């Protein structure tokens, strides 16, 4: 069953633990009454789209979005990332450092993609929470990305939005510093929901848009097409699952095709808003960590 645009979320209301729901306009269909306790449980369904569609037809309590706080839809999944999947990303990485240029040029065309660990689930930042820029970095940027929500078999169960925060000066200094440039406090934001029941072909028609505001003024805006991702989603998932097990499933960021100019760096107090046309908007303020 294909029901495009079903949006699965995690949310919280005052005095209650996090719950799972379905976004419906200005309200959230609360799935707690159907016995659904986690996003992981639904992702693990043999046919997640049909299961969620069945739940959406039930008569369950609804919560106004205004009375709820949306959380990251990640509850028990590790977050990984694929790099240099867009030509623009390859060019930007090569601009960071002459030392790194040959390696990034090679990986864009190589059979094996660049895949790296990004975040444990408990460290993922949700909608409205602050993302971080490192105290010891001078050149910090957001990286807006489509994120694949994978089940324990490595199948694409849905899609969400990711912000792969990066310290470009640290990575540019030496490729071996990549973990420090990518993995630190508040370096990964995911949300606001998981869209299920959508094929890769449809997801590739979406656009990624980012806007950064500073003191109320827009200081950067950019857009790209997901169709520009060079590698197939199944290909990326298959590489991630090689010699790996993910009993709870995994989140895989698919790379960025929107890169601010070299003279731009984030500052504390900025607000980053990433929109993917088929999903929604993930917005986060910026702090220094």
C-alpha positions as CSV (number, residue, x, y, z in Angstrom):
1,X,0.0,0.0,0.0
2,X,1.4,3.4,-1.0
3,X,0.2,6.4,1.0
4,X,2.5,9.3,0.0
5,X,3.3,11.8,2.7
6,X,2.4,9.9,5.9
7,X,4.5,11.7,8.6
8,X,5.6,9.7,11.7
9,X,6.8,11.8,14.6
10,X,7.9,11.7,18.3
11,X,6.4,14.3,20.6
12,X,6.0,15.3,24.2
13,X,3.4,17.2,26.1
14,X,3.7,18.6,29.6
15,X,3.9,16.0,32.3
16,X,4.1,13.0,29.9
17,X,6.9,10.9,28.5
18,X,7.7,11.0,24.8
19,X,5.1,9.4,22.6
20,X,4.8,8.4,18.9
21,X,2.3,10.1,16.6
22,X,1.3,10.9,13.1
23,X,1.3,14.5,11.9
24,X,-2.0,15.7,10.5
25,X,-2.2,19.3,9.7
26,X,-2.3,21.2,13.0
27,X,-2.6,18.1,15.1
28,X,-0.9,14.9,16.0
29,X,-2.7,11.5,16.1
30,X,-1.5,9.9,19.3
31,X,-0.5,6.3,18.7
32,X,-0.1,5.5,22.3
33,X,-3.7,4.3,22.4
34,X,-2.8,1.7,19.7
35,X,0.0,0.4,21.8
36,X,2.8,1.9,19.7
37,X,5.7,2.8,22.0
38,X,8.6,3.7,19.7
39,X,9.5,4.7,16.1
40,X,11.8,1.7,16.1
41,X,8.8,-0.7,16.5
42,X,7.1,0.8,13.5
43,X,10.3,0.8,11.3
44,X,10.7,-2.8,12.1
45,X,7.3,-3.7,10.6
46,X,7.5,-5.9,7.5
47,X,5.5,-3.3,5.6
48,X,5.9,-0.1,7.5
49,X,3.8,2.0,5.0
50,X,0.8,-0.4,5.3
51,X,1.1,-0.6,9.1
52,X,1.2,3.2,9.5
53,X,-1.6,3.7,7.0
54,X,-3.8,1.3,9.1
55,X,-3.0,3.2,12.3
56,X,-3.9,6.5,10.6
57,X,-7.4,5.2,10.0
58,X,-8.1,4.5,13.7
59,X,-10.1,6.6,16.0
60,X,-7.4,7.8,18.3
61,X,-6.8,10.9,20.5
62,X,-5.5,13.9,18.7
63,X,-3.1,16.5,20.3
64,X,-2.9,20.1,18.9
65,X,0.7,20.7,17.6
66,X,0.6,24.0,19.6
67,X,0.4,21.9,22.8
68,X,3.2,19.6,21.9
69,X,6.9,19.7,21.5
70,X,8.3,17.7,18.5
71,X,11.3,15.6,19.3
72,X,13.9,14.0,17.0
73,X,12.3,10.9,15.4
74,X,15.4,9.0,16.3
75,X,14.9,6.8,19.4
76,X,17.3,3.9,19.2
77,X,19.1,4.2,15.9
78,X,22.7,5.0,15.4
79,X,23.3,7.8,12.9
80,X,25.8,7.4,10.0
81,X,26.6,9.6,7.1
82,X,27.8,9.3,3.5
83,X,30.1,11.9,2.1
84,X,31.0,13.3,-1.3
85,X,27.8,12.1,-2.9
86,X,27.1,15.4,-4.7
87,X,29.5,17.0,-7.2
88,X,29.3,20.3,-5.2
89,X,30.3,18.5,-2.0
90,X,33.3,17.0,-3.8
91,X,34.3,20.5,-5.0
92,X,33.9,22.0,-1.5
93,X,35.9,19.3,0.2
94,X,38.7,19.8,-2.4
95,X,38.7,23.5,-1.6
96,X,39.3,22.9,2.1
97,X,42.8,21.7,1.5
98,X,45.3,20.9,-1.3
99,X,46.4,18.0,1.0
100,X,42.9,16.5,0.9
101,X,42.0,17.2,-2.7
102,X,43.2,14.0,-4.3
103,X,41.4,11.8,-1.8
104,X,38.1,13.6,-2.2
105,X,38.4,13.5,-6.0
106,X,39.0,9.8,-5.9
107,X,36.2,8.9,-3.6
108,X,33.5,10.6,-5.6
109,X,34.1,8.2,-8.5
110,X,35.3,5.1,-6.5
111,X,33.1,2.0,-6.2
112,X,33.2,2.2,-2.4
113,X,31.5,5.4,-0.9
114,X,32.8,7.4,2.0
115,X,30.7,6.3,5.0
116,X,31.4,7.5,8.6
117,X,29.8,7.3,12.0
118,X,28.0,10.5,13.1
119,X,26.1,10.1,16.3
120,X,24.6,7.9,19.0
121,X,20.8,8.2,19.3
122,X,20.9,9.9,22.7
123,X,23.1,12.7,21.3
124,X,20.9,13.6,18.4
125,X,19.4,17.1,18.5
126,X,15.7,17.5,17.7
127,X,13.6,20.4,16.1
128,X,14.0,23.6,18.0
129,X,17.0,22.4,20.0
130,X,20.4,24.1,19.6
131,X,23.1,22.7,17.3
132,X,26.7,23.4,18.2
133,X,29.8,24.9,16.7
134,X,33.2,23.9,18.2
135,X,35.1,26.3,20.5
136,X,38.4,25.3,18.8
137,X,37.2,25.7,15.2
138,X,37.2,28.9,13.0
139,X,35.1,27.7,10.0
140,X,31.8,26.0,10.9
141,X,29.0,25.2,8.6
142,X,25.7,23.3,8.5
143,X,25.2,20.5,6.0
144,X,21.5,20.0,5.0
145,X,20.9,16.4,4.0
146,X,18.2,13.9,3.2
147,X,18.4,11.1,5.8
148,X,17.4,7.5,5.0
149,X,15.6,5.7,7.8
150,X,16.7,2.1,7.5
151,X,15.2,-1.0,9.2
152,X,17.2,-3.9,10.6
153,X,17.4,-5.5,7.2
154,X,18.9,-2.4,5.6
155,X,15.7,-1.5,3.7
156,X,14.6,2.1,3.4
157,X,11.6,2.5,5.7
158,X,11.3,6.2,5.4
159,X,13.0,9.6,5.0
160,X,13.7,12.5,7.3
161,X,16.0,15.6,7.4
162,X,19.5,15.8,8.8
163,X,21.9,18.5,9.6
164,X,25.5,17.2,9.6
165,X,27.3,20.1,11.4
166,X,30.9,20.3,10.3
167,X,34.1,22.2,11.2
168,X,35.7,22.6,7.8
169,X,39.0,24.1,9.0
170,X,39.7,21.0,11.2
171,X,38.8,18.6,8.4
172,X,40.8,20.6,5.9
173,X,43.9,20.6,8.1
174,X,44.2,16.8,7.9
175,X,41.8,14.0,6.7
176,X,42.6,12.1,9.9
177,X,40.8,14.8,11.9
178,X,37.5,14.0,10.2
179,X,36.0,12.5,13.4
180,X,36.8,15.7,15.4
181,X,35.3,17.8,12.6
182,X,32.1,15.8,12.5
183,X,31.5,14.2,15.9
184,X,31.1,16.5,18.9
185,X,28.4,17.8,21.2
186,X,25.3,18.9,19.3
187,X,26.8,18.2,15.9
188,X,23.8,16.2,14.6
189,X,20.2,17.3,14.2
190,X,17.4,15.1,12.8
191,X,13.7,15.8,12.3
192,X,11.0,16.9,12.4
193,X,9.4,13.6,11.2
194,X,9.8,10.4,9.2
195,X,7.9,10.3,5.9
196,X,6.9,6.7,4.9
197,X,5.2,5.2,1.9
198,X,7.4,7.1,-0.6
199,X,9.6,5.5,-3.3
200,X,13.1,6.5,-4.1
201,X,11.9,7.8,-7.5
202,X,9.5,10.2,-5.7
203,X,12.1,11.2,-3.1
204,X,14.5,12.1,-5.9
205,X,12.0,14.8,-7.1
206,X,12.3,16.7,-3.8
207,X,14.4,19.8,-3.3
208,X,16.6,20.7,-0.3
209,X,16.6,24.3,0.8
210,X,18.6,26.0,3.6
211,X,18.3,29.4,5.1
212,X,20.5,30.9,7.8
213,X,19.4,34.0,9.7
214,X,21.6,36.2,12.0
215,X,19.9,38.8,14.1
216,X,16.8,38.5,12.0
217,X,18.6,38.9,8.7
218,X,19.1,36.2,6.1
219,X,22.9,35.7,5.7
220,X,22.8,32.6,3.5
221,X,20.3,30.7,1.4
222,X,20.8,27.8,-1.0
223,X,18.9,25.0,-2.7
224,X,19.7,21.8,-4.5
225,X,17.8,18.8,-6.0
226,X,18.0,15.4,-4.4
227,X,18.2,14.0,-7.9
228,X,21.8,15.2,-7.9
229,X,22.9,12.5,-5.4
230,X,25.2,10.3,-7.5
231,X,24.6,7.0,-5.7
232,X,21.4,5.1,-5.3
233,X,19.8,4.8,-1.8
234,X,19.9,1.0,-1.8
235,X,23.6,1.2,-2.8
236,X,24.4,3.4,0.1
237,X,22.4,1.3,2.5
238,X,24.1,-1.9,1.3
239,X,27.5,-0.5,1.9
240,X,26.6,0.6,5.4
241,X,25.3,-2.8,6.3
242,X,28.4,-4.7,5.0
243,X,30.0,-6.5,7.9
244,X,27.6,-4.6,10.2
245,X,24.5,-5.4,12.2
246,X,21.9,-2.8,13.2
247,X,19.2,-4.6,15.3
248,X,17.3,-1.3,15.8
249,X,17.8,-0.1,12.3
250,X,20.0,3.0,11.4
251,X,19.8,6.5,10.1
252,X,22.0,7.3,7.1
253,X,22.6,10.9,6.0
254,X,23.1,11.0,2.2
255,X,25.5,13.9,1.7
256,X,25.1,17.6,1.1
257,X,24.8,19.5,-2.2
258,X,24.4,23.0,-0.6
259,X,27.6,24.5,0.6
260,X,28.0,28.2,1.9
261,X,30.8,30.2,0.3
262,X,34.3,29.8,1.8
263,X,34.1,33.1,3.6
264,X,31.0,32.1,5.5
265,X,31.1,30.6,9.0
266,X,28.3,30.1,11.5
267,X,28.1,32.2,14.7
268,X,26.4,31.6,18.0
269,X,22.9,33.0,17.8
270,X,22.3,32.1,14.1
271,X,19.2,30.1,13.2
272,X,19.5,27.3,10.6
273,X,16.3,26.2,8.8
274,X,16.5,23.2,6.4
275,X,13.5,22.4,4.3
276,X,13.0,19.3,2.1
277,X,9.9,19.7,0.0
278,X,8.4,16.3,0.7
279,X,9.1,16.3,4.4
280,X,9.0,19.7,6.1
281,X,11.4,22.0,7.9
282,X,14.0,21.3,10.6
283,X,15.0,24.5,12.4
284,X,17.7,24.9,15.0
285,X,19.4,27.8,16.8
286,X,23.2,27.7,17.0
287,X,25.4,27.8,20.2
288,X,29.1,27.4,20.8
289,X,30.1,24.2,22.6
